[in-house]
Amino acid sequence: MPSRTLVTGVDGFTGRYLAPLLKDHGHEVHGLVTRTCHEAAPWDAHVGDLVDATRVHQIVRSVAPDFVVHLAGVSFVAHGDAESVYRTNLIGTRHLLEALASLPRRPAAVLLASSANVYGNSTKGVISEDTPPDPANDYAVSKLAMEYLSHLYANRLPIIIARPFNYTGVGQSETFLLPKIVAHTRRRARFIELGNIEVARDFSDVRMVVEAYRRLISTPAAIGGTYNICSGRAFTLHEVLAMVEEVSMHRMEVRVNRTLARTNEVRVLLGTRDRLESVVGALPLYKLKDTLRWMFEASAPS
């Protein structure tokens, strides 16, 4: 019998890559979504909202999952509604964990997608899972609070914490930095407005991220651990723009718009995935320029 796997937020950017990967590896994918999807999809949809505890319990009992990957939540750091961020990322997660803990047969693994933003600006150099958290915005605080919340269920559920650093790929919203740059290039825009251009980020390819998630839930030794999901290399915005220019053969003027800069911007995020690979084995490492080329060519008009 195939494993029944519940993926919350399955119709989001990450879920749309994770679901077919799981299906290819023998999983029967069930997705918790907030609205009905009318297109063909590799999952069975269950419509509900994480903030609706009753509905979450109904879905969890109906699916009775063998595995859970919790992706749903407010994922944009600059989201302006702090109450919504905490309600979804913290209280919504509690509803899910409470429902899973009430099952007569618990899942074999429950992966919670946190964020490397929990590290904030507290360190320079390479960030490991032992780096003390120091969140610098509401999104990061909500994710760290979610991690602490999960400790209350550690004796009842086999929880895995994943802390993905920045990642991207075809289909990501233009509210995120790299898709915005690629989209401007595709339109052959004369200029682009950006906020803080001094930041440096560890960028990964979404295809590596979902493979890491798949391996983590499939590896019993991963249970109880916290894992960075990252490439291990950081690039400045200037380097990213140079790569996009090379891929597209198009150069844009960069205009700094301070109104686009985030309050309490995390200046540098660079991680190590040594702990992750010690548990799940070596993961594919996509070069950032190749990921940007994939995004540009997929977006380019035929």
MIDO-13514 format. One line per 5 residues: number of its first residue (from 1); their letters; for each residue x, y, z of N, C-alpha, C. Coordinates in nm, 3 decimals. Atoms other than C-alpha are relative to their C-alpha. Example, Ala and Ser with C-alpha at 12.3 -4.5 7.8 and 13.67 -1.06 7.14 Angstrom:
2
1 = as = 0.089:-0.119:0.000:1.230:-0.450:0.780:0.090:0.120:0.000 | -0.082:-0.119:-0.006:1.367:-0.106:0.714:-0.077:0.109:0.073
REM end
This chain:
302
1 = mpsrt = 0.084:-0.119:0.000:0.000:0.000:0.000:0.089:0.125:0.000 | -0.080:-0.123:-0.001:0.133:0.350:-0.079:-0.016:0.074:0.132 | 0.008:-0.082:-0.120:0.213:0.581:0.211:-0.094:0.117:-0.024 | 0.092:-0.114:0.009:-0.058:0.838:0.274:0.070:0.120:0.064 | -0.077:-0.116:-0.047:0.113:1.175:0.304:-0.082:0.126:-0.012
6 = lvtgv = 0.073:-0.126:-0.004:-0.058:1.497:0.407:0.098:0.115:-0.014 | -0.084:-0.118:0.021:0.101:1.815:0.273:-0.089:0.123:0.013 | 0.076:-0.124:-0.013:-0.041:2.141:0.401:0.059:0.104:-0.093 | -0.051:-0.099:0.094:-0.017:2.429:0.157:0.054:-0.063:-0.127 | -0.053:0.076:0.114:0.033:2.176:-0.123:-0.013:0.077:-0.131
11 = dgftg = 0.019:-0.076:0.123:-0.091:2.423:-0.384:0.087:0.125:-0.006 | -0.094:-0.111:0.003:0.179:2.676:-0.297:0.123:-0.033:-0.083 | -0.120:0.016:0.083:0.514:2.721:-0.468:0.075:-0.129:0.031 | -0.077:0.118:-0.037:0.698:2.450:-0.274:-0.080:-0.127:-0.017 | 0.084:0.119:0.009:0.408:2.208:-0.260:-0.016:-0.052:-0.141
16 = rylap = 0.018:0.042:0.139:0.374:2.205:-0.637:0.121:-0.076:-0.054 | -0.117:0.082:0.034:0.724:2.058:-0.658:0.008:-0.124:0.088 | -0.008:0.113:-0.091:0.699:1.834:-0.354:-0.100:-0.109:-0.034 | 0.105:0.099:0.023:0.370:1.662:-0.444:0.035:-0.100:-0.110 | -0.036:0.099:0.103:0.482:1.508:-0.777:0.122:-0.082:0.035
21 = llkdh = -0.117:0.076:-0.043:0.815:1.409:-0.624:-0.042:-0.113:0.094 | 0.049:0.103:-0.091:0.638:1.223:-0.343:-0.078:-0.108:-0.075 | 0.078:0.096:0.078:0.399:1.062:-0.590:0.092:-0.093:-0.076 | -0.096:0.083:0.074:0.695:0.938:-0.797:0.069:-0.101:0.090 | -0.063:0.092:-0.095:0.829:0.773:-0.482:-0.103:-0.082:0.079
26 = ghevh = 0.097:0.093:-0.056:0.511:0.584:-0.403:-0.092:0.056:0.106 | 0.089:-0.059:-0.100:0.323:0.830:-0.183:-0.136:0.032:-0.062 | 0.134:-0.049:0.034:-0.050:0.890:-0.201:-0.014:0.135:0.067 | -0.010:-0.135:-0.055:-0.052:1.265:-0.159:-0.139:0.060:0.023 | 0.122:-0.073:-0.037:-0.331:1.448:0.022:0.041:0.142:0.037
31 = glvtr = -0.037:-0.138:-0.025:-0.325:1.825:0.031:-0.105:0.076:0.076 | 0.089:-0.094:-0.068:-0.476:2.069:0.276:0.014:0.133:-0.072 | 0.000:-0.124:0.079:-0.572:2.371:0.066:-0.112:0.091:0.048 | 0.101:-0.094:-0.045:-0.773:2.684:0.132:-0.112:0.021:-0.102 | 0.103:-0.013:0.103:-0.966:2.670:-0.194:0.011:-0.116:-0.098
36 = tchea = 0.003:0.110:0.096:-1.066:2.416:-0.456:0.086:0.032:-0.120 | -0.084:-0.014:0.119:-0.817:2.364:-0.737:-0.068:-0.075:-0.115 | 0.073:0.060:0.111:-0.985:2.298:-1.072:0.092:-0.063:-0.104 | -0.093:0.061:0.095:-0.670:2.193:-1.257:0.041:-0.138:0.047 | -0.048:0.133:-0.035:-0.534:1.841:-1.268:0.121:0.014:0.092
41 = apwda = -0.109:-0.010:-0.096:-0.302:1.790:-0.972:0.031:-0.138:0.057 | -0.040:0.131:-0.054:-0.104:1.499:-0.823:-0.032:-0.016:0.148 | 0.038:0.016:-0.139:-0.287:1.518:-0.492:-0.152:-0.002:0.012 | 0.141:-0.006:-0.036:-0.627:1.464:-0.333:-0.018:0.122:0.090 | 0.014:-0.127:-0.072:-0.744:1.805:-0.214:-0.103:-0.010:0.111
46 = hvgdl = 0.091:-0.012:-0.114:-0.905:1.871:0.124:-0.004:0.148:0.036 | 0.009:-0.144:-0.018:-1.033:2.226:0.157:-0.024:0.034:0.147 | 0.013:-0.042:-0.139:-0.988:2.390:0.494:0.104:0.105:0.032 | -0.093:-0.104:-0.044:-0.807:2.663:0.684:0.061:-0.042:0.132 | -0.068:0.041:-0.123:-0.548:2.598:0.952:-0.055:0.068:0.124
51 = vdatr = 0.052:-0.070:-0.119:-0.711:2.854:1.180:-0.134:-0.056:0.044 | 0.126:0.066:-0.034:-1.030:2.644:1.179:0.031:-0.136:0.061 | -0.042:0.121:-0.070:-0.947:2.383:1.442:-0.091:-0.119:-0.030 | 0.095:0.109:0.025:-1.263:2.178:1.383:0.023:-0.062:-0.137 | -0.022:0.051:0.135:-1.202:2.149:1.011:0.134:-0.071:-0.012
56 = vhqiv = -0.131:0.065:0.003:-0.835:2.063:1.061:-0.010:-0.140:0.060 | 0.018:0.133:-0.062:-0.934:1.777:1.295:-0.075:-0.092:-0.096 | 0.077:0.082:0.094:-1.186:1.652:1.037:0.089:-0.052:-0.113 | -0.087:0.040:0.111:-0.928:1.647:0.758:0.104:-0.101:0.047 | -0.104:0.089:-0.052:-0.660:1.481:0.969:-0.058:-0.138:0.028
61 = rsvap = 0.062:0.130:-0.027:-0.898:1.208:1.085:-0.035:-0.071:-0.130 | 0.037:0.059:0.128:-1.017:1.152:0.727:0.121:-0.057:-0.073 | -0.120:0.043:0.073:-0.666:1.125:0.580:0.075:-0.108:0.078 | -0.078:0.092:-0.083:-0.504:0.938:0.873:0.139:-0.020:-0.061 | -0.125:0.005:0.077:-0.160:1.020:0.727:0.110:-0.085:0.064
66 = dfvvh = -0.123:0.068:-0.044:0.153:0.808:0.748:0.113:0.101:0.017 | -0.100:-0.105:-0.007:0.364:1.120:0.690:-0.071:0.135:-0.015 | 0.054:-0.136:0.011:0.302:1.495:0.719:0.114:0.095:-0.033 | -0.093:-0.110:0.028:0.485:1.787:0.560:-0.081:0.129:0.011 | 0.076:-0.122:-0.030:0.362:2.119:0.698:0.068:0.120:-0.065
71 = lagvs = -0.055:-0.114:0.075:0.431:2.392:0.442:-0.086:0.125:0.014 | 0.093:-0.112:0.002:0.125:2.611:0.487:0.039:0.108:0.101 | -0.028:-0.111:-0.090:0.166:2.953:0.640:0.023:0.126:-0.080 | -0.036:-0.127:0.064:0.241:3.315:0.568:0.149:-0.003:-0.024 | -0.140:0.023:0.032:0.572:3.293:0.384:0.075:0.124:-0.043
76 = fvahg = -0.066:-0.120:0.047:0.647:3.650:0.278:0.041:0.084:0.119 | -0.053:-0.069:-0.118:0.872:3.827:0.530:-0.064:0.138:0.018 | 0.051:-0.137:-0.009:0.733:4.172:0.447:-0.153:0.006:0.009 | 0.146:0.002:-0.016:0.370:4.064:0.499:-0.040:0.103:0.105 | 0.030:-0.113:-0.086:0.205:4.365:0.658:-0.094:-0.026:0.115
81 = daesv = 0.100:0.029:-0.103:-0.054:4.194:0.880:0.061:-0.094:0.104 | -0.068:0.080:-0.102:0.131:4.077:1.191:-0.095:-0.099:0.067 | 0.097:0.090:-0.064:-0.183:3.929:1.346:-0.023:-0.124:-0.084 | 0.019:0.113:0.090:-0.237:3.711:1.040:0.121:-0.092:0.000 | -0.123:0.080:-0.003:0.126:3.598:1.049:0.000:-0.093:0.120
86 = yrtnl = -0.002:0.082:-0.121:0.098:3.476:1.409:-0.117:-0.098:0.004 | 0.118:0.087:-0.003:-0.251:3.336:1.372:0.020:-0.124:-0.088 | -0.019:0.112:0.092:-0.156:3.121:1.074:0.122:-0.083:0.037 | -0.125:0.074:-0.020:0.205:3.029:1.149:0.011:-0.066:0.137 | -0.010:0.056:-0.135:0.162:2.964:1.520:-0.128:-0.074:0.041
91 = igtrh = 0.124:0.064:-0.044:-0.202:2.897:1.608:-0.043:-0.107:-0.100 | 0.035:0.100:0.101:-0.265:2.717:1.279:0.082:-0.127:0.016 | -0.086:0.117:-0.022:0.031:2.490:1.347:-0.044:-0.077:0.124 | 0.048:0.068:-0.121:-0.100:2.417:1.695:-0.124:-0.084:-0.030 | 0.118:0.076:0.037:-0.433:2.310:1.549:0.039:-0.130:-0.072
96 = lleal = -0.044:0.118:0.074:-0.252:2.072:1.313:0.063:-0.102:0.093 | -0.069:0.093:-0.089:-0.029:1.921:1.581:-0.098:-0.065:0.099 | 0.100:0.055:-0.092:-0.321:1.879:1.820:-0.083:-0.107:-0.069 | 0.078:0.099:0.075:-0.519:1.698:1.552:0.081:-0.126:-0.026 | -0.085:0.117:0.025:-0.228:1.469:1.466:0.024:-0.080:0.128
101 = aslpr = -0.026:0.069:-0.127:-0.160:1.392:1.831:-0.122:-0.077:0.048 | 0.122:0.068:-0.043:-0.523:1.283:1.874:-0.031:-0.125:-0.081 | 0.024:0.118:0.084:-0.501:1.013:1.605:0.030:-0.128:0.076 | -0.031:0.128:-0.065:-0.516:0.650:1.722:0.133:-0.059:-0.046 | -0.131:0.045:0.051:-0.210:0.578:1.503:0.075:0.123:-0.049
106 = rpaav = -0.072:-0.122:0.034:0.046:0.853:1.486:0.077:-0.017:-0.131 | -0.080:0.007:0.122:0.232:0.939:1.163:0.143:-0.045:0.031 | -0.139:0.042:-0.017:0.583:0.804:1.108:0.094:0.119:0.007 | -0.083:-0.120:-0.005:0.719:1.156:1.062:-0.088:0.122:-0.029 | 0.070:-0.127:0.022:0.591:1.515:1.081:0.107:0.107:-0.019
111 = llass = -0.100:-0.103:0.029:0.810:1.775:0.910:-0.066:0.137:0.005 | 0.048:-0.137:-0.010:0.753:2.139:1.004:0.100:0.091:-0.071 | -0.087:-0.094:0.073:0.893:2.397:0.761:0.008:0.130:0.077 | -0.026:-0.126:-0.070:1.040:2.675:0.971:0.072:0.093:-0.098 | -0.072:-0.093:0.088:1.286:2.931:0.829:0.134:0.036:0.060
116 = anvyg = -0.130:-0.048:-0.046:1.649:3.037:0.847:-0.007:0.144:0.050 | 0.017:-0.134:-0.054:1.513:3.382:0.928:0.003:0.002:0.153 | -0.005:0.003:-0.147:1.502:3.265:1.291:0.139:0.040:0.051 | -0.135:-0.034:-0.044:1.880:3.326:1.303:0.023:0.151:0.006 | -0.011:-0.145:-0.002:1.835:3.698:1.236:0.138:0.049:-0.037
121 = nstkg = -0.132:-0.059:0.024:2.150:3.911:1.243:0.100:-0.035:0.110 | -0.077:0.029:-0.121:2.305:3.736:1.540:0.139:-0.053:-0.027 | -0.128:0.064:0.025:2.606:3.591:1.364:0.059:0.046:-0.133 | -0.069:-0.020:0.127:2.864:3.643:1.094:0.065:-0.132:-0.039 | -0.058:0.125:0.047:3.005:3.368:0.879:-0.106:-0.106:-0.022
126 = vised = 0.088:0.112:0.030:2.851:3.025:0.840:-0.090:-0.031:0.118 | 0.099:0.027:-0.104:2.534:2.953:1.035:-0.028:-0.149:0.005 | 0.038:0.140:-0.022:2.483:2.606:1.179:-0.127:-0.005:0.083 | 0.121:0.017:-0.080:2.183:2.465:1.359:0.022:0.034:0.147 | -0.031:-0.034:-0.138:2.362:2.540:1.687:0.013:0.150:0.022
131 = tppdp = -0.004:-0.146:-0.013:2.370:2.915:1.615:-0.125:0.046:0.077 | 0.117:-0.044:-0.077:2.145:3.084:1.874:-0.096:0.082:-0.086 | 0.098:-0.081:0.074:1.823:3.218:1.719:-0.004:0.144:0.051 | 0.013:-0.140:-0.037:1.778:3.595:1.717:-0.089:0.067:-0.104 | 0.089:-0.047:0.107:1.472:3.673:1.502:-0.013:0.151:-0.003
136 = andya = -0.002:-0.146:0.016:1.453:4.024:1.359:-0.128:0.055:-0.061 | 0.127:-0.049:0.053:1.095:4.045:1.227:-0.111:-0.093:0.045 | 0.114:0.079:-0.048:0.747:3.914:1.299:-0.006:-0.138:-0.063 | 0.001:0.129:0.069:0.771:3.639:1.040:0.096:-0.097:0.071 | -0.099:0.085:-0.064:1.089:3.502:1.202:-0.042:-0.036:0.142
141 = vskla = 0.048:0.029:-0.136:0.942:3.532:1.553:-0.109:-0.107:-0.005 | 0.109:0.099:0.010:0.634:3.336:1.441:0.054:-0.139:-0.029 | -0.058:0.130:0.033:0.851:3.059:1.299:0.075:-0.059:0.118 | -0.070:0.050:-0.119:1.068:3.034:1.609:-0.101:-0.042:0.106 | 0.104:0.037:-0.095:0.757:3.030:1.825:-0.062:-0.134:-0.039
146 = meyls = 0.051:0.129:0.047:0.626:2.745:1.608:0.094:-0.114:0.040 | -0.096:0.103:-0.040:0.946:2.552:1.677:-0.014:-0.031:0.150 | 0.016:0.022:-0.144:0.908:2.604:2.052:-0.132:-0.071:0.030 | 0.128:0.068:-0.016:0.544:2.502:2.027:0.013:-0.149:-0.026 | -0.014:0.142:0.035:0.647:2.175:1.864:0.061:-0.082:0.113
151 = hlyan = -0.060:0.073:-0.112:0.846:2.086:2.176:-0.107:-0.057:0.093 | 0.108:0.049:-0.085:0.515:2.045:2.359:-0.056:-0.132:-0.050 | 0.052:0.123:0.061:0.434:1.757:2.123:0.109:-0.103:-0.027 | -0.114:0.087:0.032:0.778:1.595:2.110:-0.018:-0.142:0.051 | 0.021:0.134:-0.054:0.666:1.301:2.324:-0.116:-0.073:-0.066
156 = rlpii = 0.118:0.061:0.063:0.355:1.241:2.115:0.011:-0.010:-0.152 | -0.012:-0.002:0.145:0.468:1.310:1.759:0.147:-0.004:-0.042 | -0.139:0.008:0.051:0.785:1.229:1.558:0.031:0.122:-0.088 | -0.012:-0.129:0.069:0.870:1.588:1.465:0.141:0.023:-0.053 | -0.124:-0.043:0.064:1.141:1.713:1.229:-0.016:0.149:-0.031
161 = iarpf = 0.003:-0.142:0.032:1.223:2.084:1.200:0.096:0.027:-0.116 | -0.084:-0.040:0.113:1.350:2.214:0.866:0.009:0.152:-0.002 | -0.021:-0.143:0.008:1.501:2.561:0.841:0.055:0.036:-0.139 | -0.048:-0.035:0.134:1.517:2.647:0.471:0.051:0.144:-0.006 | -0.048:-0.132:0.034:1.729:2.940:0.365:-0.075:0.044:-0.128
166 = nytgv = 0.069:-0.046:0.121:1.622:3.141:0.059:0.010:-0.105:-0.110 | -0.003:0.089:0.116:1.526:2.925:-0.237:-0.098:0.050:-0.104 | 0.077:-0.056:0.110:1.369:2.985:-0.572:-0.015:-0.101:-0.112 | 0.022:0.087:0.115:1.259:2.836:-0.903:-0.115:0.050:-0.084 | 0.110:-0.037:0.090:1.005:2.852:-1.183:-0.131:-0.003:0.077
171 = gqset = 0.131:-0.004:-0.063:0.664:2.959:-1.056:-0.006:0.075:0.131 | 0.003:-0.076:-0.125:0.770:3.155:-0.748:-0.052:0.141:-0.026 | 0.060:-0.132:0.014:0.585:3.482:-0.693:0.105:0.109:-0.019 | -0.089:-0.112:0.023:0.743:3.805:-0.813:0.013:0.091:0.122 | -0.022:-0.073:-0.125:0.706:3.939:-0.458:0.134:-0.039:0.061
176 = fllpk = -0.131:0.043:-0.047:1.030:3.746:-0.397:0.107:0.056:-0.094 | -0.104:-0.076:0.068:1.360:3.895:-0.506:0.041:-0.057:-0.136 | -0.052:0.054:0.125:1.495:3.658:-0.771:-0.105:-0.008:-0.111 | 0.102:-0.003:0.105:1.166:3.606:-0.959:-0.028:0.141:-0.051 | 0.020:-0.139:0.042:1.125:3.984:-0.963:0.107:0.043:-0.098
181 = ivaht = -0.110:-0.037:0.089:1.467:4.031:-1.120:-0.013:-0.071:-0.134 | 0.014:0.076:0.124:1.410:3.755:-1.375:-0.115:0.054:-0.083 | 0.116:-0.050:0.074:1.067:3.892:-1.468:0.029:0.134:-0.066 | -0.038:-0.127:0.060:1.206:4.241:-1.525:0.091:-0.022:-0.121 | -0.090:0.029:0.111:1.477:4.095:-1.744:-0.076:-0.057:-0.119
186 = rrrar = 0.080:0.059:0.109:1.227:3.892:-1.943:-0.076:0.109:-0.075 | 0.074:-0.109:0.065:1.031:4.211:-2.010:0.094:0.101:-0.066 | -0.102:-0.090:0.054:1.357:4.378:-2.117:-0.018:0.140:0.058 | 0.021:-0.127:-0.067:1.291:4.649:-1.862:0.129:0.083:-0.001 | -0.118:-0.087:0.001:1.522:4.952:-1.874:0.060:0.014:0.139
191 = fielg = -0.051:-0.014:-0.137:1.549:4.968:-1.495:-0.082:-0.087:0.094 | 0.071:0.074:-0.105:1.450:4.786:-1.177:0.020:0.074:0.132 | -0.008:-0.063:-0.131:1.373:4.933:-0.835:0.016:-0.109:0.106 | -0.028:0.096:-0.106:1.519:4.741:-0.542:0.022:0.074:0.131 | -0.019:-0.060:-0.131:1.546:4.801:-0.170:0.145:-0.004:0.043
196 = nieva = -0.136:0.010:-0.052:1.857:4.707:0.023:0.084:-0.088:-0.092 | -0.080:0.077:0.096:2.115:4.602:-0.236:0.130:-0.051:0.062 | -0.123:0.045:-0.066:2.384:4.526:0.023:-0.015:-0.139:0.064 | 0.021:0.129:-0.066:2.230:4.199:0.143:0.068:-0.112:-0.078 | -0.054:0.121:0.061:2.384:3.858:0.075:-0.083:-0.118:0.049
201 = rdfsd = 0.089:0.111:-0.033:2.181:3.538:0.066:0.054:-0.133:-0.050 | -0.027:0.138:0.039:2.231:3.164:0.052:-0.122:-0.048:-0.077 | 0.113:0.036:0.085:2.007:3.074:-0.243:0.009:-0.147:-0.041 | 0.008:0.139:0.046:1.896:2.717:-0.318:-0.106:-0.013:-0.109 | 0.099:0.034:0.102:1.695:2.558:-0.596:-0.113:-0.077:0.068
206 = vrmvv = 0.115:0.065:-0.063:1.343:2.449:-0.498:0.004:-0.151:-0.019 | -0.006:0.144:0.026:1.411:2.106:-0.652:0.090:-0.071:0.101 | -0.083:0.057:-0.106:1.688:2.045:-0.399:-0.075:0.001:0.133 | 0.071:-0.013:-0.127:1.469:2.167:-0.114:-0.103:-0.111:0.017 | 0.103:0.104:-0.016:1.183:1.927:-0.185:0.061:-0.139:0.009
211 = eayrr = -0.069:0.129:-0.014:1.426:1.638:-0.226:0.049:-0.017:0.144 | -0.041:0.007:-0.141:1.564:1.722:0.119:-0.118:-0.034:0.089 | 0.119:0.030:-0.080:1.211:1.720:0.263:-0.039:-0.147:-0.016 | 0.038:0.140:0.024:1.135:1.386:0.101:0.091:-0.096:0.075 | -0.095:0.090:-0.069:1.449:1.227:0.239:-0.014:0.009:0.152
216 = listp = 0.012:-0.015:-0.145:1.398:1.370:0.587:-0.117:-0.082:0.055 | 0.113:0.076:-0.054:1.051:1.219:0.632:0.018:-0.149:-0.021 | -0.023:0.142:0.029:1.181:0.889:0.491:0.113:-0.058:0.084 | -0.117:0.043:-0.077:1.475:0.871:0.736:-0.032:0.003:0.149 | 0.034:0.001:-0.142:1.387:0.759:1.090:0.102:0.073:0.088
221 = aaigg = -0.103:-0.065:-0.080:1.720:0.894:1.219:-0.016:0.152:0.003 | 0.018:-0.146:0.005:1.605:1.247:1.125:-0.095:0.050:0.107 | 0.104:-0.042:-0.095:1.324:1.250:1.382:0.061:0.062:0.125 | -0.048:-0.071:-0.118:1.376:1.494:1.666:0.108:0.102:-0.030 | -0.108:-0.090:0.037:1.634:1.695:1.473:-0.047:0.128:-0.067
226 = tynic = 0.021:-0.126:0.071:1.657:2.045:1.330:0.106:0.011:-0.107 | -0.091:0.008:0.114:1.813:2.085:0.987:-0.008:0.125:-0.087 | -0.009:-0.106:0.100:1.931:2.375:0.773:-0.018:-0.060:-0.139 | 0.014:0.039:0.140:1.821:2.343:0.411:0.060:0.115:-0.081 | -0.072:-0.111:0.061:2.071:2.549:0.215:0.102:-0.051:-0.101
231 = sgraf = -0.101:0.037:0.099:2.338:2.554:-0.054:0.141:0.006:0.057 | -0.133:-0.014:-0.057:2.630:2.656:0.165:0.082:0.110:-0.065 | -0.071:-0.112:0.062:2.718:2.961:-0.047:-0.094:0.119:-0.010 | 0.080:-0.122:0.006:2.595:3.320:-0.028:0.043:0.087:-0.116 | -0.027:-0.091:0.111:2.569:3.564:-0.317:-0.057:0.137:0.033
236 = tlhev = 0.051:-0.136:-0.015:2.536:3.940:-0.302:-0.099:0.028:-0.113 | 0.095:-0.039:0.103:2.264:4.111:-0.500:0.072:0.042:-0.128 | -0.078:-0.039:0.117:2.531:4.253:-0.730:0.040:-0.124:-0.081 | -0.038:0.123:0.070:2.648:3.899:-0.813:-0.120:-0.063:-0.070 | 0.122:0.055:0.061:2.291:3.786:-0.878:-0.034:0.076:-0.128
241 = lamve = 0.033:-0.081:0.118:2.229:4.075:-1.116:0.096:-0.028:-0.115 | -0.098:0.031:0.104:2.550:3.993:-1.303:-0.032:-0.135:-0.065 | 0.037:0.131:0.055:2.439:3.630:-1.343:-0.120:0.011:-0.092 | 0.120:-0.016:0.082:2.097:3.730:-1.474:0.033:0.073:-0.129 | -0.041:-0.072:0.121:2.258:3.973:-1.715:0.069:-0.094:-0.098
246 = evsmh = -0.071:0.094:0.088:2.483:3.698:-1.849:-0.097:-0.100:-0.063 | 0.096:0.098:0.051:2.195:3.452:-1.884:-0.091:0.062:-0.105 | 0.100:-0.064:0.085:1.961:3.701:-2.052:0.058:0.087:-0.110 | -0.062:-0.096:0.092:2.210:3.921:-2.239:-0.074:0.133:0.002 | 0.072:-0.126:-0.015:2.017:4.217:-2.103:0.045:0.066:0.130
251 = rmevr = -0.046:-0.073:-0.117:2.138:4.484:-1.865:-0.101:0.108:0.038 | 0.095:-0.099:-0.051:1.915:4.701:-1.646:0.070:0.097:0.093 | -0.042:-0.095:-0.101:1.975:5.013:-1.447:-0.065:-0.039:0.133 | 0.053:0.031:-0.133:1.934:4.947:-1.074:-0.024:0.130:0.074 | 0.036:-0.119:-0.077:1.750:5.219:-0.884:-0.037:-0.043:0.142
256 = vnrtl = 0.026:0.034:-0.140:1.755:5.199:-0.506:-0.120:0.080:0.049 | 0.122:-0.061:-0.054:1.413:5.267:-0.356:-0.007:-0.038:0.147 | -0.007:0.030:-0.144:1.441:5.293:0.020:-0.135:-0.043:0.057 | 0.131:0.043:-0.050:1.066:5.243:0.060:-0.020:-0.150:-0.016 | 0.009:0.144:0.019:1.119:4.886:-0.060:0.086:-0.077:0.099
261 = artne = -0.086:0.066:-0.098:1.377:4.814:0.208:-0.082:-0.042:0.121 | 0.075:0.052:-0.113:1.247:4.600:0.492:0.059:0.050:0.131 | -0.045:-0.033:-0.133:1.264:4.706:0.852:0.069:-0.122:0.061 | -0.076:0.109:-0.063:1.519:4.498:1.045:0.043:-0.105:-0.103 | -0.045:0.090:0.105:1.655:4.349:0.722:0.116:-0.086:0.049
266 = vrvll = -0.111:0.090:-0.031:1.875:4.044:0.777:0.107:0.022:-0.106 | -0.104:-0.041:0.095:2.206:4.143:0.617:0.063:-0.118:-0.073 | -0.067:0.115:0.060:2.372:3.805:0.559:-0.062:-0.127:0.053 | 0.044:0.134:-0.039:2.231:3.453:0.561:0.081:-0.101:-0.079 | -0.083:0.102:0.061:2.481:3.177:0.489:0.002:-0.121:0.091
271 = gtrdr = 0.013:0.118:-0.084:2.427:2.824:0.612:0.093:-0.113:-0.037 | -0.067:0.126:0.029:2.593:2.486:0.634:-0.103:-0.111:0.006 | 0.093:0.113:-0.001:2.406:2.168:0.547:0.070:-0.130:0.040 | -0.076:0.117:-0.043:2.660:1.933:0.706:-0.088:-0.096:0.080 | 0.085:0.088:-0.081:2.410:1.803:0.962:-0.104:-0.070:-0.087
276 = lesvv = 0.102:0.058:0.089:2.144:1.750:0.696:0.057:-0.116:-0.080 | -0.055:0.104:0.086:2.369:1.552:0.465:0.059:-0.116:0.079 | -0.047:0.112:-0.082:2.510:1.347:0.752:-0.112:-0.097:0.030 | 0.117:0.083:-0.029:2.156:1.214:0.798:-0.063:-0.057:-0.128 | 0.073:0.044:0.121:2.008:1.197:0.445:0.091:-0.027:-0.119
281 = galpl = -0.092:0.022:0.111:2.320:1.171:0.230:0.017:0.126:-0.084 | -0.029:-0.115:0.085:2.459:1.405:-0.034:-0.120:0.037:-0.085 | 0.112:-0.050:0.077:2.196:1.620:-0.199:0.049:0.067:-0.128 | -0.041:-0.069:0.122:2.201:1.761:-0.553:0.025:0.148:0.029 | -0.033:-0.140:-0.019:2.364:2.103:-0.563:-0.011:0.070:-0.135
286 = yklkd = 0.022:-0.075:0.124:2.228:2.328:-0.836:0.078:0.131:0.006 | -0.066:-0.129:0.007:2.447:2.619:-0.941:-0.105:0.109:-0.017 | 0.100:-0.106:0.004:2.262:2.946:-0.893:-0.020:0.051:-0.142 | 0.015:-0.048:0.138:2.333:3.057:-1.249:-0.088:-0.095:-0.082 | 0.083:0.097:0.072:2.175:2.733:-1.378:-0.147:0.013:0.041
291 = tlrwm = 0.138:-0.021:-0.046:1.867:2.793:-1.163:-0.059:0.125:-0.064 | 0.047:-0.124:0.062:1.838:3.148:-1.294:-0.026:-0.019:-0.149 | 0.022:0.029:0.143:1.875:3.023:-1.651:-0.129:-0.078:-0.019 | 0.125:0.078:0.004:1.597:2.767:-1.587:-0.121:0.092:0.014 | 0.110:-0.093:-0.023:1.374:3.044:-1.456:-0.021:0.093:-0.119
296 = feasa = 0.010:-0.093:0.111:1.453:3.282:-1.741:-0.055:-0.069:-0.125 | 0.045:0.069:0.121:1.404:3.026:-2.017:-0.143:-0.048:0.013 | 0.140:0.043:-0.019:1.080:2.897:-1.864:-0.094:0.119:-0.011 | 0.083:-0.119:0.002:0.950:3.253:-1.840:0.000:0.070:-0.135 | -0.015:-0.073:0.126:1.070:3.371:-2.179:-0.110:-0.037:-0.099
301 = ps = 0.102:0.031:0.099:0.805:3.398:-2.451:0.056:-0.086:-0.111 | -0.045:0.092:0.105:0.824:3.131:-2.721:0.000:0.071:-0.135
REM end
